[in-house]
Amino acid sequence: MFRIVAILVTLAVFPSILAAQWVSDSTTNTPVCVLNTSTQTYPSACTDGSDGAIIVWQDTRNGGGFTVYAQRLASDGTPMWTKNGVRLARGSNAAQTYPVAASDGKGGAYVVWQDLRNSGNGIDLYAQHISSSGTILYDSVGRPISFAKGDQTNQQIVADGLGNAFVVWEDNRSDNTTTNPDIYMSRLTPTRVAWDTTGVLLSGEDSKQRAPQLCDDGHGGFMAAWETDQGIPSAIDAQRVDSNGTKLWGTSPYGITVFKLSNTQNSKNVCIRRDGTQAMLAWETANVSSSFGQDIYATRLTSTGINMYPAGIDITGGGFLGDQLRPQVFSDDSSEVSHPNGNAGLIVLFENVYSVQPEAIMMVRAFANGTSLAPTAGTGFYQVSSTSGPENGYQAVRVGPGSIMAVWNDRRSDSAIYAQRVDRTLVRGFHIAGTPATWGLPISHRVGTQAKQMALAPRTNGAIAAWTDYRNGTADIYAQLIFKDGTLPVELETFHGACHHTGEVELAWRTASEHGNAGFEIERRSVGSDIENGFSRISSYTTAPALRGAGNSELERTYGFIDRTASPAVYEYRLTEVAFDGTRTTHEPIRIDARSGESVNGWSVGTASPLPLNYQATVPISVPSDAIVDVSISDITGRTVTMPVQHEHWSVGSHEVAIRASQFSASGTYFLQMSAFDPSSGALIWHSAHPTSILAIK
């Protein structure tokens, strides 16, 4: 005869969108702005200069149209400004759309958006300067950059590295036609729009000039490139401008021609980035054979405007069916000096679209001599992503010498977000076994996310992604920190708590991996405390050896802590990981009732009955949401003896698990443990922190 005694374990998980710091769960992510009564779309992001990010977006919360909001996330993910963002321009609810941002070098940002407040003029451009503390520094309604009659659109912004910013845009003002836009420019300083409030002409050829792009020149000015169709075919032009607005390249007032073919092959979608004193450019050019679609070319310009490869480097080789689109260009940071001017090679990412193949992101490296390529020209492209590829474009940032991180919206999982790091050696860095991806790291793969309109801000050890997110039924803004080694902050598998004795709370958590983890801190607040500031630290790895982290580990590790200072009350506990570099990552809080040990949110495992056991006992289990459930029993060595419940779909309510005497071959102590998984995504949503002890006596 067996007698089985089960010890009640009560554990709870309490997800909250109010967690202030980076979360490691890619199905949760960090909320930037979550409002159920309005929509937030088209985010843009820039660095805050301290490994955090400033995120701006258009927002319908005020009615009457879009207004522009901004939020700053510190390096640890903490929102630094008003919850759900700071409004950048008051006094008008006319459509304010498509904001772009650039750092002011002091923790704040310059923001520029399209504005319809002067509807008789068409679309104008307005700007705002917001400080590191979230204070509006321009007029409360913003300041006009250009309110000339006609539409000013497709604005681009870049910081000059000296506390100012430059803006360029496509302009259809009254002295032109709507079919022949010019390129205009302006400069923003901490206190004002420094140039004419109707803008300064950058290029005014009697033709279409479109899609300008720009980068700083490293000396307080900027370099810009755009598409122009002065004659046939359309060409790529460029110009360098100093801080005073003086044009430095070429004798023409319109800039220099970077690339133009003699036939009908049009060029467009140029990208420009600075490498030292040079500008790197990449663009699309139509192949002479229409079946081959668009190809990618690239070149370099010196600081004086000399074109290093006048014929362009044919990045995609010209022999592949379909289109190669939307290039992003980076230096390969090589030490090769095979060119007389000593420039390094180029890394170019692009989207490859061909009807019989999945859309994907590809990469080619061009060596410093401008002719040799990797992979070899004409033999294929190096794949950054596989399967279905990007749905809403991609963004990329440099994360190390010759190393690029690409982040994209992906069709493979409800329009989720994935990331990949590639380098000049043609190695993919994020091929993570066991993830839902063929290639790439899932950054957000919660069911229903429908991620769109992604933005990316660089930081020294990775990047911060922000996007429009539909998981709550309306469009919100979420963000995620991605380390350049392919990890989210800490791979925390579980964090649970239990109260077995009134006023005494046991906490336990398990990590799948750790990266630069110095240790953990435990914070607590009683329910009813100020929701933003009520947490206080009750223990730290600096004084409690049991909370010290593993540093760098790919092994699964379990931690525990007992809070014996809790008075009988209901509490929220949260776990903070502290990295060696000081980065703090706070995980989702859990709620524990320290008055009686009863579960607050309904997850509970009861006591086996009847006792003593003659033939069969049952264990009551409470399930607060539909779940796929596993219940296992193991011996003291950890060997699984039996699984009375194996991947069963349980509905909300009370259930019973039968335990039979025949399942035990000998006397001893056994352990019952339960796991619950989301029926849609398969993600773990509850797990026993401590297994229930079962004493079997023959």
Steps between C-alpha positions, in 0.01 A plus 500: 500500500622846418434815694543816295520839666498805269615840619298787365695727269345831400668697228391792288606689194366853460586656162491878491557757232624731773842335532736792468812335362611268221334161506671195359191315377461547125125434533466788748740782398514847653195729457576857390144624452192283564160674472186299428300799370739626234763386252873566493680441169810576292766508772844644437795465736842646575759448770488712816881492510506283814406158359131582524258609228257780421192371318250725321169410336169634368205465739119536479430540874399869468240452227475699180804340343851393590728680744866418569626348826841396632642280774855445621606153617813494717768238438320264741165552324349735760263764350652836592215729396123517561329162482390427140708789370534878478291694248734705280266764357179629659232733377409311185357157432556530127682202361858479626654193340814303421736639767877448474755558779870570551699522822597843635810348664376582852238233558225680308393507136396710204172381346353599162157407365256575218226742608164603350412788736535747207282293270490770235875462457498124472733289712753699706792385713519584871769425758539466876800473729444291813752483784636195681243559776206521258471881500379669180770749392342655189157667495220286647348469152831414335694716257459504123788374288314564178150637449535598134192441288502144371592170659823439692541124556743210528703682766828349629702612804853445632694629802817692420689366804531850646156537658311607187314321221442529125177429313451441126171438321311472174328830418208582267466871578300750298781599263524141384258234383380205701668268252846659523601527866826662613722416798510750788693509827507663845703499821370462856685635804411464870292819498378558146458408135824659389429543128211661312164368623408416143817296460815538290523356149742207481430397142250660261554342160213521251411138564373260761730477801379250755570278800790691661724326755774653715776432750729724704843582351693480830582872492172669594341473156321230304513297178180425307399292199175480302341381177468741207354453151669792326496329165458127449567280686469619861832540681644519851626844608680607818617810686696590811393803706685666788346643819442837333306350210784531249503230231843339469480252209511584131464820302130447435259643759321167488781271617694226325377206296603179673356248255311516171483251214475591134193288424158487663603333826365714783667525843320562831474418875846623594650441846791706638720448810825653617821296541772720644514798265339317208140439401383151405203477262288212371193513275271309265548504124273329247669215316519528121299179492155558649482138621792573734317793662692734731871456582711658777800724435731678746789746518700726731546879494798670661461804722561717192242321289729277293318187386720200583311265265346716223349196326358375827559165664246252362414346837244247378682397185218584262404141424228408748128484431270720704568823685772593745357792696550754779876472563673585828874566478772464767878493515660158539757672731772299332872570523542425130658795319500381142354822364732801457280709729503236771124454536356186654242276338123515514227281646161543330174349625190495281164331451480233231156455341431229245157351439602134525711546813426634849580866554818527708780731612832443323853635539808547281845623601706703252873504570710814501611465137140555392481191281538184709185397684388246756314288411659508156304714255253299296502195730237603755426716799573443867169451683443701816146371548322197364142362479245769423713808562407862572144626472536864595863571423808472714743718694870444561772648725870443547576307822876448466787502248356359178197373694139596422175427682189484283149503649185445297125433506439143394200312359607166644324552835212748494724777375748461783841666533828318449865604515824372351863605533733453204862597453763545234603134528151400378400344831152520648517565873144415607433142398334403826403137548149444630355839401195534272727627219693329224753783503490791738411583856132561582474845659122506525295195412188533711185378325301798373791744501466584129812713534543779246697820436814407686768747613850430629740695724865397549675449836852395584416134565215449255183683399156604620207416272159671516190418300124538458336207681141371482504240780247700707253549216611855418830635371748552787876558514730232646878470518770241560870508585715263291858426601748463216581144605145402408345500845222686668605631844459175703335184377273467803290185470292526818449725802256378763420539868315319775388568857500182709491684833329831572744788455770286336537501119716262297618617156663287231611563143682321223719643222563326168815708443683801645721757332721725709271447799651629828195406704139563597308740721158435656248783531162497672198722538165449671199507272350847517837678503567767242502301179807674356728542801384261768771232465778483758808277493499223760812307394794528261777284360747747656408372848333162432732244336202289390397781263834521318473434127690249289665765282486337158324165485305299246390251767163498673532635856257517793495766774297545817434755773281504816353830615448475876433872541153496341211598723169329421388684184479465123828590327652537158859378460726573208842379397776726363811371327811718529765456230872548550479826302227631732208439263188418703224279360177468697264211432125466531367517861312216668229536768502296822246490785717483815195487729386143438707354221207489259564569134385841386452430132367145522797274420520243779596139568312345792560213746472136395194321642400256643777419739618239570498387137356150445464507122474851358527861618404819322669841496275805435645758262350842425553648151401869446540493119490247217833323485691199371601317820780260594514334844803285577619300802873440553717330761776659707753454218284708268398201287141525379299208639170576332306776327135474608421797275686542175423796273128511574285801411329620818230765514458758776389349830577223749657171395616183674807289429492132596809343662500121525703282739609286207698793362755471785740205507650568841468705816651846494448868431364606164427839350201622298548797267264676264557717190242693297545630145309749286274300263566739209871579519630209708672748734544400866250695715529324839740258662549366853793680659520228768373150426232356728652238728336157501597245770438143391518230774454135418 
